[in-house]
Each structure stands twice: as structure tokens, then as C-alpha cells.
Amino acid sequence: MFVRRQTPSDGDPRVLDVRRAEAALMEHYARLVRLVYVTLPRSPGRHRRVLAAHGLVQRALPHRGPALPGRRRAGGTRNAAPDEYGALRTSVLRAAMAQDARPGPLPRAWGRWAGRPALPAVWGLRVFPQSGGAEELLLDRALAQADWPVRAAVALLVLEKLSVDEAAAVLRDTGVAEPGEALPTAQKLVDESGPRTSGTGGGTGAAGAATGPRPTSVAGGSGTPVSALLAPEFDPCLLHARPTDLLRRRHRVRTAVTVALLAACVGVTSLSLSGDSGVPAGSGRQGTASQATDAALLRRTPADVWADTARVDFTAWPARGARTRDRALLERALRAWSDPSWRGRRSQEAGAASTGTGRAPRLLFADDVDGRAVVVLHDDPTTVRYSEPLHGDGPSELVSALTDGADVTTAAAVVVSRTPESVRMLLAPWIAEAGTRDLLAPDTPARDVSRSGSGLTEPLPVPMPSADGDCRAWPVVQLRSSARIVEKHAFLLTDLGGVSPVHLTYMPPPEPGVRPRPPREATGPDALRGWARTACRLDGVRGRGVRAVNHWVFGRQELPERAGEATWVCARADTWRGPGRVEYLFLGPGAGPARSAGVRENTAECSRFGQDVLADVDWRAPSGSSYLLAAGSRSVGRIETSGPLRAKADGRYLAVRATRNTDAEVVGHLPGRAEVRAP
């Protein structure tokens, strides 16, 4: 039995007029595209996300029929005309939520897929918004880790400047079952996204033309929050373009002739085989495989591009080494990377792909190193190291590592050879000076490291425990960038078992009246002395795909019984995938190693989006008395304990007598009745 759904008549005021909807879409097009772009998943990359955002908005126009779900104009009756912009906004948010719920990456612009148009399509170019700074990068990572309702709530609060109630209503219309669960998390991101001012920021897609009155703040107080969302980094209408296949275009004519000849040969062979045995011969799969392993299609960056580009990362590395023209070796490496059935030893670090994307990778290095032929490829966002023995029957190896978003420091070196005692690194072309030092000996100067003309270092010692299991040395590499890109920029890298070394940074203790600064390089005297006591804790994040580790001194506390001063540190390890791990460390008087005061996994604590922290530890005074010590960051105004021990102290430090290993819950109170708890 078929039931015909009733539709409103042409005169029904609840019908959304298509012409008025089109006018609203053209007027607010940039605003809607930015809204969708912010809420889409991050995994496909910025190019695919830009095209998907434009495509979803361009498909938002309804057919003639009932109004799209949306808010009606204020003051209207039940039969009032719908708000065209509100209906369009709800429609595009529903489409973005549907894309987020689909398994796998966003579809390609040129392929038909459920809910995805064939247009807009871009051929021969990759488009992406302007690159932002550290604040935009951190906010984008925080949004990437958030669920879709949280991202949508942040966009509505910041870009649309809606109140909490209005945002909740829009989320409900979109199909979010529990908007109340997403809004507190979104408000926290909004409140921590920057200082407050009465301006609204700029950008092509900024929500500066919102209809109707809007509240002055999304989180209380006066003014609107200045969010990094208003920066060009999140504006998909203000784009940069780069070619995708510039070098391969030179080979198109040659490739076309070769393909034609191969097709003719295959045709003749097929006829011959079918005439001899009656069995047709098919070779389409082999032709595809040959293209994926063609060394002539490898991308190669010219030697001096790194000194004249704003993108100083692996894409600026030239191809180096004595075997960059060894076609047989390169094609074996490409076969190992592109063929899932390759029989060698394959491994991938956390978050990395195990096989190629189908695009031609970029060649970074090919040479003989320590008895093995080594090839290093960059297949954005993955860096791949292939090696095979020069003599004997040892196994070939392929290791892939996620290196998405690498920069001048995290793309400064790649490990090309490893033994239990040492590694050899290939340094970036922009490295002017290289040395090695022991992080546990801060007063000992760095020793110069020799390297070949291709940037390959001598064998460098790696951190490893002594025979009795103690941590007695922690070697690091100290590099300095060329003055052609960054003047006098020195930084530290350490090997933690991955293809890419880990960048070490430092944040000094807070100063009254001074805003916290981003992490700085760990090459100064204070940074080296701090890392000397905490370096051995780095072993806890070995082999976990770590990108950088920051040593943040968030407090210094005078100890009871005039026992001296203690230092509180949060060591945050950021992974290439995004999630972070933090370990709170207590450094007592003297020069002894740090004590762990708690660990948290997959958290924003100790980052720009988690600056309110608290930690506690048991401590024994020289007199033998036991104390419970606690310290918080600068925003903590009072600390209280509950459970078997009840105590409180104004300010951000607490010291109270307690029995050893007291199981007390420690809570810090923040302005606005917020709380932070120790791990």
C-alpha cells in the first residue's frame, strides 16, 4: 500500500521559496562554507576538506517543497515564513554530520559517492587555506580530537555568535540527540581560544553579517572571544594553490607512447596465446602495478627549493645519495611500498599507513649505509624507509611513519640506519651545524658531528640503560638551522626508536603579570638543567609515535621544615596522530632524578587548551616526617583534600602532614567555581 505524503500548497507561507533561499545562499556563501569546513573530519587533508565544504554548501538549495528544518523568524506565528539562512545552515550542518558519520575518508571530488557531488573539482592543483601559526595548529588538533557535535557547537558559538540556548536549538534541529553534552566542552575550547575583545576578527568567511541580535559573549562577560577560528587558516574561501604533478607532466608524451607500444605488444601476445592455447591473456592488473612501481614517476625536489619556500618540511628535501638514479633499487622500494602482498619485513609506527596512496612518492634519499641499500620516500603524510642487504640473504625491511604537519624542526632529520648502540641520521638541507651532547650533563658542551656531502651523519649514540639498568646518559642531537631561513635557531632532537627523532622543548616557570609564552627551544642553561633531571623519563614514551616533548615548569614550592625548594614539572608528549600523554614530575632539592606524580593518557592537559593543572605527591622531610604536597598552575586559587585526609590551603600550593601513601583526593579550585583534579 502506497501513501502519498501531503505537501503544502504554493501559497503556504511555511514553504521555503527557492529564489529567496538562493539569494540567502549567495549572500552568506563564504560564511556557510567556513561553518562546514570547521566541522568536517580532518583525516582526508585540507584539499579534500575544502572541496567537500564547497560541494555540500552548493547542494544546500532545496527543491520546491516543504521548508527545510530551521528556526523561524523571531516574533512570527506558527505559520510564519521560515528563516532562509537558518534553514540553509541546518541543511549544511546535517550534511556535514552525515559525512562525519560515514566510514573512511571523504570522497574524491571527481568520484560520485553517496551524498557527494561531482563538482567542484580541481585538476592538476591542490588547494588549501593559508597556513596558520602555533595557536591555529593547536586549535585544529583540539577540534580533530573532538566529536562532531563539539566541533559544530564551537562553530556556532564562535563563527555564528549564537548564545548557548540558540546553539543548542540549532544542534537539536540538525539531529544531535544530546546538545547539552557537547556545549560545555565547546564552551571550554571557546574560553581557552584566546583573549577577549569587542571586535569580531576578520576573514572571508567570518560571521560578521549575522542576522538578528546576538549576545555579546558566548561565555559570559563582555566582548566576544577572539578565536583562532576567525583566522585565514580556517577560511576555505581564501586559498593557496600548488601543482600536484609538475614533474610528471614532462613524461606524459613519453608515457603515452610507451603505453601505446605496450598495448600493441599485449594485444599481439594475447592473440598469439589465444591462438595457441585458446585461453585469453589478461594483463590490466599488471599494467597498473607497473605504473605504481615506475621509478621515472618519482617526484624530485630541486636542490635549492628549501631556501626559497614558505613550506620548510619534507616537501623541500632534495633527492640525495649516490643511488638516486639506480632504477632497479628504486623500483624494488616502490614495489614494497605499493604492494600489500610484498613478502619482506613490514612495520608501521602508530597512525601510519602500511601501503602507498597511489600517488608517486617524493624521493628523499638512496644510498648504501652500513651494509644495506637504503631508500627514503615521502608519500605525504607518511615517511617511508626501505632497506635491503647488500650481500647475503637477509630480509628486506620497510618502515612507515606518520609525519603529517612536520616543520623546520620535526622535519630536520630522519633515521636511516639503526643498531642497538647507535643510529645514523640524514639531516635536512637547511641544517648548518650539528652536534651531540649528553642531556644528563648540562654543563658539558656539545661535540661536533661529522656528516657526508649528502647530509648523512656519523654513527650517533642512542639512549640505552647501563648493564645494571640505570639511566646514566641520554644522548641528544643539537642542530642549528641555516641563516638563509631562520637566524641562529638551535634545537634539540632525541631518538626514541622511530623514523623521525623527537623534538625537545622547554617552558620556564610562570612570572606574575606575564602571559604564558609558547614552548621554546631547550638549548638555554635553565632548560638544559631542567631536562638533566627529567630526561630518563622519556623512556616511557619510546616507540609511541611521539612528535615532541615539552618540559613545563608550572610551579616552585617552598618545602616544610625549611628543607629547600621543590620544582613541579609537566612533561607533555605530543604524538603525530594528535593525542597527548602527560606525566607530572616532582623534583626535590638537590640534583637527584625526578619522581613521577601521576600520568594521564589522551589528554589536553599541559597544552594551550589545558593550562589548568594540579599534581600531588608524598614527601618525606629530612626529619623523617611525612607530608602530602600539592601544586597547581597559576589559575588555581585554593587546594582542598578529601577522604582520609581533610585539609585546605589558599593559593596554589599545599603542604600538610600525612601518613605515608595517604589515599586522599586532591582538588584545586579555579575562578568561576571550576575545578581541576590531580591524577
C-alpha positions in Angstrom: 0.0 0.0 0.0 1.5 3.4 -1.0 0.7 6.5 1.0 1.2 9.9 -0.7 2.8 12.4 1.6 0.9 15.7 1.8 2.8 18.8 0.7 1.9 22.4 1.4 0.3 24.4 -1.3 2.0 27.1 -3.3 0.5 29.8 -1.1 1.6 28.2 2.2 3.9 30.7 4.0 5.8 27.8 5.6 7.2 26.7 2.1 10.8 27.9 1.7 11.0 29.9 -1.5 13.8 28.6 -3.7 14.6 32.0 -5.1 14.9 33.6 -1.6 16.9 30.7 -0.4 19.3 31.1 -3.4 19.7 34.8 -2.6 20.4 33.9 1.1 23.0 31.3 0.0 24.8 33.7 -2.3 24.9 36.4 0.3 26.2 34.1 3.1 28.1 31.6 0.9 31.5 32.2 2.4 30.0 32.1 5.9 28.3 28.7 5.3 31.4 27.2 3.7 33.6 28.2 6.7 31.0 26.7 9.0 31.0 23.4 7.2 34.8 23.4 6.8 35.4 23.7 10.6 33.0 20.8 11.4 34.3 18.3 8.7 36.7 15.5 9.8 40.4 16.3 9.5 41.7 12.9 8.3 41.4 13.4 4.5 43.6 16.6 4.4 42.9 20.2 3.7 42.5 19.9 -0.1 39.7 17.3 0.1 38.1 19.1 3.0 37.9 22.4 1.1 36.3 20.8 -1.9 33.8 18.9 0.3 32.8 22.0 2.2 32.1 23.9 -1.1 30.3 20.9 -2.5 28.0 20.5 0.5 27.0 24.2 0.6 26.4 24.3 -3.2 23.9 21.4 -2.8 22.1 23.0 0.0 19.4 24.6 -2.1 16.1 22.8 -1.6 13.6 21.7 -4.3 10.3 23.4 -4.2 8.5 21.8 -1.3 8.3 22.0 2.5 10.7 24.3 4.3 14.0 22.9 5.4 14.3 22.4 9.1 15.3 25.8 10.6 14.4 28.5 13.0 11.5 30.8 12.1 11.8 34.5 12.1 11.6 36.0 15.6 8.2 37.2 16.5 6.5 35.1 13.9 3.4 32.9 14.3 3.1 29.2 13.8 2.5 29.9 10.0 5.3 32.5 9.7 7.7 32.2 6.8 10.9 30.3 7.7 14.3 32.0 8.1 16.1 31.1 4.8 19.6 31.4 6.2 18.7 29.4 9.3 17.2 26.6 7.1 20.3 26.6 4.9 22.6 26.5 7.9 20.7 23.5 9.4 20.8 21.7 6.0 24.6 22.1 5.6 25.2 21.1 9.2 23.1 17.9 8.6 25.1 17.2 5.5 28.4 17.7 7.4 27.2 15.4 10.2 26.4 12.8 7.7 29.8 13.0 6.2 31.4 12.6 9.6 29.3 9.5 10.3 30.4 7.8 7.1 33.3 5.3 7.4 36.5 6.0 5.7 37.8 9.3 4.3 35.9 12.0 2.4 35.3 11.1 -1.3 37.4 12.5 -4.1 35.9 15.5 -5.8 35.7 13.7 -9.2 34.1 10.5 -8.0 30.4 10.0 -7.5 29.7 8.9 -3.9 26.6 8.8 -1.7 25.8 12.4 -0.8 28.8 13.9 -2.6 28.6 15.9 -5.9 31.0 15.6 -8.8 31.6 19.4 -8.6 33.5 21.4 -7.6 36.5 19.5 -9.0 40.1 20.7 -9.2 42.6 19.0 -11.7 46.3 19.4 -11.5 46.3 21.6 -8.4 46.0 21.2 -4.7 44.2 24.0 -2.9 44.4 24.8 0.8 43.8 27.7 3.1 46.7 29.9 4.3 48.9 28.2 6.9 48.4 29.5 10.4 50.6 29.8 13.5 51.0 27.7 16.6 47.6 28.8 18.0 45.7 27.8 14.9 47.6 24.4 14.8 46.8 23.6 18.4 43.1 24.6 18.0 42.8 22.4 14.8 44.3 19.5 16.7 41.9 20.0 19.6 39.0 20.1 17.1 40.3 17.0 15.4 40.1 15.1 18.7 36.6 16.3 19.5 33.4 14.7 18.4 31.3 16.2 15.6 28.7 17.8 18.0 31.6 19.6 19.8 33.1 20.9 16.6 29.6 22.1 15.5 28.9 23.7 18.8 32.3 25.6 18.7 31.5 26.8 15.2 28.0 28.0 16.2 29.3 29.8 19.3 32.3 31.5 17.6 31.5 31.9 13.9 27.7 32.3 14.2 28.0 34.1 17.6 24.9 32.3 18.9 24.1 32.1 22.6 24.3 28.7 24.3 20.5 28.2 24.1 20.4 29.2 20.4 23.3 26.8 19.6 21.5 24.0 21.5 18.4 24.6 19.4 20.3 24.5 16.1 22.1 21.3 17.2 18.7 19.7 18.0 17.3 20.7 14.6 20.4 19.2 13.0 19.8 15.9 14.6 22.1 15.9 17.7 20.4 13.9 20.4 22.0 15.5 23.4 23.3 19.0 22.7 23.8 19.6 26.4 26.7 17.1 26.4 28.6 18.9 23.7 28.1 22.5 24.7 30.2 22.5 27.9 33.2 21.0 26.1 32.7 23.5 23.3 32.5 26.4 25.7 35.8 25.4 27.3 37.5 25.4 23.9 36.0 28.8 23.2 37.0 30.2 26.5 40.6 29.0 26.1 41.0 30.0 22.4 42.3 33.5 23.2 41.8 36.8 24.9 38.6 38.7 24.7 37.9 41.9 22.9 35.0 43.8 21.5 36.0 43.0 17.9 35.0 40.1 15.8 38.1 39.4 13.8 38.3 39.1 10.1 38.4 36.6 7.3 36.4 36.0 4.2 34.0 33.6 6.0 33.8 35.4 9.3 30.3 35.6 10.7 30.2 39.3 10.6 26.8 39.6 8.9 24.7 37.5 11.2 21.0 38.2 11.1 19.2 39.2 14.2 20.6 40.3 17.6 23.4 38.3 19.1 24.7 38.1 22.6 27.9 40.0 23.4 29.7 36.9 24.7 29.4 33.2 24.5 30.9 32.5 27.8 29.8 35.3 30.0 31.4 38.7 30.5 31.7 41.5 27.9 33.0 41.2 24.4 33.2 38.2 22.1 36.0 35.7 22.3 38.8 36.2 19.7 39.1 32.7 18.4 41.7 31.3 16.1 38.7 30.1 14.0 38.5 33.6 12.6 42.0 33.3 11.2 42.7 32.6 7.5 43.8 29.1 8.5 40.1 28.2 8.8 38.8 30.2 5.7 38.2 27.8 2.8 37.4 30.7 0.5 40.9 32.3 0.8 43.0 29.6 -0.8 46.5 28.9 -2.0 47.2 26.6 -4.9 50.2 24.3 -5.7 50.7 21.9 -8.6 50.4 18.2 -7.8 52.2 16.6 -10.8 54.5 19.3 -12.2 57.5 17.0 -12.8 55.4 14.1 -14.2 54.0 16.3 -16.9 57.3 16.1 -18.7 56.9 12.4 -19.0 53.4 12.4 -20.4 54.3 12.2 -24.0 56.9 9.5 -23.4 54.5 7.6 -21.2 51.7 7.8 -23.8 54.0 6.4 -26.5 55.2 3.7 -24.1 51.6 2.7 -23.1 50.6 2.6 -26.8 53.5 0.3 -27.6 52.8 -1.9 -24.6 49.1 -2.1 -25.5 50.1 -3.2 -29.0 52.5 -5.8 -27.6 49.9 -7.1 -25.2 47.4 -7.3 -28.0 49.7 -9.3 -30.2 50.7 -11.5 -27.3 47.0 -12.1 -26.4 46.2 -13.1 -29.9 49.2 -15.4 -30.0 48.3 -17.0 -26.7 44.6 -17.4 -27.5 45.6 -18.9 -30.9 48.0 -21.4 -29.3 46.0 -22.5 -26.3 42.6 -21.0 -26.6 43.0 -19.2 -23.2 42.7 -15.3 -23.3 45.5 -13.5 -21.5 44.6 -10.5 -19.3 47.2 -8.1 -18.0 45.3 -5.0 -16.8 46.3 -5.5 -13.2 49.9 -5.9 -14.2 49.8 -2.6 -16.1 48.5 -0.8 -13.0 51.2 -2.3 -10.9 53.9 -1.3 -13.3 52.8 2.4 -13.1 52.8 2.2 -9.3 56.4 1.0 -9.3 57.8 3.2 -12.1 60.9 5.0 -10.8 60.6 7.6 -13.6 57.4 8.9 -11.9 59.1 9.6 -8.6 58.9 13.3 -7.6 62.2 15.0 -7.0 62.6 18.5 -5.5 65.3 20.8 -6.9 68.3 21.3 -4.6 67.8 24.9 -3.5 64.0 25.0 -3.1 64.3 24.8 0.7 65.9 28.3 0.8 63.1 29.9 -1.2 59.9 28.5 0.1 57.4 29.2 3.0 56.9 25.5 3.5 60.0 24.2 5.1 59.3 20.5 5.6 59.8 17.1 3.9 58.5 18.5 0.6 61.5 20.8 0.4 64.1 18.0 0.7 66.0 17.3 -2.5 66.8 13.7 -3.5 70.3 12.9 -2.2 72.6 9.9 -2.2 74.8 8.0 -4.6 71.9 5.7 -5.8 69.2 8.2 -6.7 69.4 7.0 -10.3 69.5 3.3 -9.5 66.2 2.4 -11.2 66.2 -1.2 -10.1 66.7 -0.3 -6.4 64.1 2.5 -6.5 61.5 0.2 -8.2 62.1 -2.5 -5.5 61.4 0.1 -2.9 58.3 1.3 -4.7 57.1 -2.3 -5.1 57.5 -2.9 -1.3 55.5 0.3 -0.5 52.7 -0.1 -3.1 52.1 -3.9 -3.0 50.3 -5.1 0.1 51.4 -8.7 -0.7 55.1 -7.8 -0.6 56.8 -10.6 1.4 59.5 -8.6 3.2 59.5 -7.4 6.8 57.0 -4.6 7.1 56.2 -2.4 10.1 54.5 0.9 10.7 54.5 3.3 13.6 51.4 4.5 15.3 48.9 6.1 12.9 51.0 5.4 9.8 49.7 3.8 6.6 51.1 0.4 5.7 50.9 0.8 1.9 51.0 3.7 -0.6 48.3 6.0 -1.6 48.6 5.5 -5.4 50.4 8.8 -5.9 54.0 9.0 -6.9 56.1 9.5 -3.7 58.8 12.0 -3.3 62.4 10.6 -3.3 64.5 11.9 -0.4 67.5 9.6 -0.3 69.0 6.5 -1.9 72.5 5.2 -0.9 74.4 2.4 0.8 74.5 2.7 4.6 76.2 0.2 7.0 76.0 -2.8 4.6 72.4 -2.1 3.4 70.9 -0.2 0.5 68.5 2.4 1.9 65.8 4.4 0.2 63.8 7.1 1.9 60.5 8.2 0.4 57.9 10.8 1.4 54.3 9.9 0.5 52.5 12.8 2.2 51.6 12.4 5.1 53.9 9.3 5.5 57.7 9.0 5.5 58.9 5.6 4.4 62.3 3.9 4.8 63.1 0.8 2.7 66.3 -1.2 3.2 67.8 -4.4 1.8 71.1 -6.2 2.4 74.0 -5.5 0.0 75.3 -9.1 0.4 73.7 -12.3 1.7 70.1 -13.4 2.1 68.9 -11.2 4.9 65.3 -9.8 4.7 64.3 -6.6 3.1 62.6 -4.1 5.5 60.0 -1.4 5.1 59.1 1.0 7.9 56.5 3.7 7.6 55.9 6.6 10.0 53.3 9.4 10.2 54.9 12.8 9.7 51.9 15.0 9.0 52.4 18.6 9.6 56.2 18.4 10.0 58.1 21.7 10.2 61.6 23.1 10.3 62.4 21.2 13.5 60.4 18.0 13.2 61.5 17.5 9.5 65.1 18.2 10.3 66.3 14.6 10.4 65.4 11.0 9.5 66.9 7.9 11.0 68.3 5.8 8.1 70.2 3.2 9.9 69.9 1.7 13.4 72.0 -0.7 15.6 71.4 -1.4 19.3 74.1 1.2 20.2 73.8 3.9 17.6 71.8 5.5 14.7 72.8 7.4 11.6 70.6 10.3 10.7 70.0 12.0 7.4 69.9 15.8 8.1 67.7 18.3 6.3 69.4 20.5 3.7 68.7 23.6 5.9 70.8 22.3 8.8 74.0 24.4 9.1 75.6 22.9 12.2 75.2 19.6 14.0 76.5 18.3 17.3 75.7 15.8 20.0 75.6 16.1 23.8 74.6 14.2 26.9 71.3 15.6 28.3 72.3 14.4 31.8 75.5 16.6 31.7 74.1 20.1 31.1 77.4 21.9 31.6 79.3 19.8 29.1 79.3 21.5 25.7 78.1 19.8 22.5 80.6 17.8 20.4 80.6 18.5 16.6 79.1 15.7 14.4 80.7 14.9 11.1 78.4 14.3 8.1 78.8 13.4 4.4 78.1 15.7 1.5 74.6 14.1 1.2 73.8 15.0 4.9 74.4 11.6 6.4 75.8 11.7 10.0 78.4 9.6 11.6 77.0 6.9 14.0 75.4 8.7 16.9 74.9 7.1 20.4 71.3 6.3 21.4 69.8 6.4 24.9 70.1 3.0 26.5 70.2 1.7 30.1 73.5 0.6 31.6 74.3 -3.0 32.5 72.7 -2.6 35.9 69.6 -1.0 34.4 70.4 2.6 35.5 70.0 5.6 33.2 73.5 7.1 33.2 73.4 9.0 29.9 70.9 10.5 27.5 72.5 11.5 24.1 70.7 14.1 22.1 71.4 15.9 18.8 71.8 19.6 18.8 71.1 21.2 15.4 71.2 24.8 14.1 69.3 26.0 11.1 70.8 27.9 8.2 70.7 31.7 8.4 69.0 31.5 5.0 65.8 30.6 6.6 66.0 31.1 10.4 68.8 33.1 12.0 70.5 31.4 15.0 67.8 28.8 15.6 69.2 25.9 17.6 67.1 23.0 18.8 67.4 19.5 20.3 66.3 16.2 18.9 66.4 12.7 20.6 65.9 9.2 19.3 63.0 7.3 20.7 63.0 4.4 18.3 61.2 6.0 15.4 62.0 7.1 11.9 61.7 10.7 12.9 63.6 11.9 16.0 61.6 13.7 18.8 61.8 17.5 19.3 62.5 18.6 22.9 61.2 22.0 24.1 61.0 23.9 27.4 58.7 26.3 29.2 60.1 28.2 32.3 58.0 28.8 35.4 55.3 31.4 35.2 56.1 35.0 36.1 53.5 37.2 37.9 51.7 39.5 35.5 53.3 38.0 32.4 51.2 35.9 29.9 52.4 32.4 29.3 54.6 32.0 26.2 54.6 29.1 23.8 57.3 26.4 24.4 60.8 27.5 23.5 63.9 25.6 22.4 65.6 23.6 25.2 69.1 24.9 24.5 69.4 27.5 27.2 71.1 26.9 30.6 67.9 26.7 32.6 66.3 24.3 30.0 69.3 22.0 30.0 69.5 21.9 33.8 65.8 21.1 33.9 66.0 18.3 31.3 69.0 16.8 33.0 66.8 15.7 35.9 63.8 14.5 33.7 65.4 13.1 30.6 65.3 9.5 31.8 61.5 9.7 32.0 61.5 9.9 28.2 61.9 6.1 28.1 58.2 5.8 29.0 57.2 7.2 25.5 59.6 5.2 23.4 58.1 3.7 20.2 54.8 5.5 20.6 55.0 7.8 17.5 55.9 10.9 19.5 56.4 14.2 17.7 57.7 16.5 20.5 58.0 16.5 24.3 57.7 19.7 26.3 59.2 20.3 29.8 56.9 22.8 31.5 57.8 24.1 34.9 54.4 25.0 36.3 55.4 25.6 39.9 58.1 26.1 42.5 57.2 25.3 46.1 59.0 26.1 49.4 59.1 22.8 51.3 58.2 22.4 55.0 60.8 22.5 57.8 63.0 24.8 55.6 64.0 21.8 53.5 64.5 23.9 50.4 62.6 24.4 47.2 60.9 21.8 45.0 60.1 22.1 41.3 56.9 20.8 39.7 57.1 19.8 36.0 54.6 18.6 33.5 56.2 16.6 30.7 53.8 16.5 27.7 54.5 14.1 24.8 52.5 15.1 21.6 52.1 12.3 19.1 51.9 12.7 15.3 48.3 11.4 15.5 47.3 14.3 17.8 46.6 12.7 21.3 49.0 13.6 24.0 50.4 11.9 27.1 51.4 13.9 30.2 53.5 12.9 33.2 53.7 15.1 36.3 57.1 15.1 37.9 58.3 16.2 41.3 61.9 17.5 41.6 63.1 17.8 45.2 66.1 19.8 46.4 69.4 18.8 45.0 70.2 17.1 41.7 68.5 13.7 42.0 66.2 12.3 39.4 62.6 13.3 39.1 59.8 11.4 40.8 56.5 10.6 39.0 53.5 12.3 40.4 50.9 10.8 38.0 50.3 10.1 34.3 47.4 10.8 32.1 46.8 9.5 28.6 44.9 11.1 25.7 44.5 14.5 27.4 44.9 18.2 26.5 46.5 18.9 29.9 49.7 20.9 29.8 48.9 22.2 26.3 47.5 25.5 25.2 44.0 24.0 25.7 44.7 22.6 29.1 46.7 25.1 31.1 44.9 24.5 34.4 46.7 21.5 36.1 47.2 20.1 39.6 49.5 17.3 40.9 50.3 15.9 44.4 53.0 13.6 45.8 54.0 12.1 49.2 57.3 13.6 50.5 59.5 12.7 53.5 61.3 15.6 55.2 64.9 15.2 56.4 63.4 14.9 60.0 61.5 11.7 58.9 58.1 13.3 58.9 55.7 12.6 56.0 53.9 15.3 54.1 51.3 15.4 51.3 52.4 18.1 48.9 50.3 19.6 46.1 50.9 22.3 43.5 48.7 23.8 40.8 49.1 26.1 37.9 48.7 29.9 38.2 44.9 29.9 37.9 44.4 27.6 41.0 43.2 29.8 43.9 42.6 27.1 46.6 43.5 23.5 47.1 41.4 21.0 49.2 41.8 17.4 50.1 39.1 14.9 51.0 38.9 11.3 52.0 41.0 10.0 54.9 42.9 13.4 55.0 41.0 16.7 55.1 42.9 19.9 54.6 42.8 23.1 52.6 45.1 25.9 51.7 44.6 29.2 49.9 46.8 29.7 46.9 48.2 27.1 44.5 50.4 25.2 46.9 49.6 22.8 49.8 51.8 21.1 52.3 50.2 19.1 55.2 51.4 16.3 57.5 50.0 12.9 56.4 50.7 9.3 56.8 52.8 7.6 54.1 50.8 6.8 50.9 47.7 8.6 52.1 44.8 7.9 49.7 43.5 11.4 49.6 41.6 13.1 46.8 43.2 16.5 45.9 41.1 19.2 44.2 42.1 22.7 43.0 39.5 25.4 42.7 39.6 27.8 39.8 37.8 31.1 39.2 34.1 30.7 38.3 33.6 27.6 40.5 35.5 25.3 38.1 37.7 22.6 39.5 40.8 20.7 38.5 41.9 17.3 40.0 45.2 15.7 40.5 45.9 12.4 38.6 
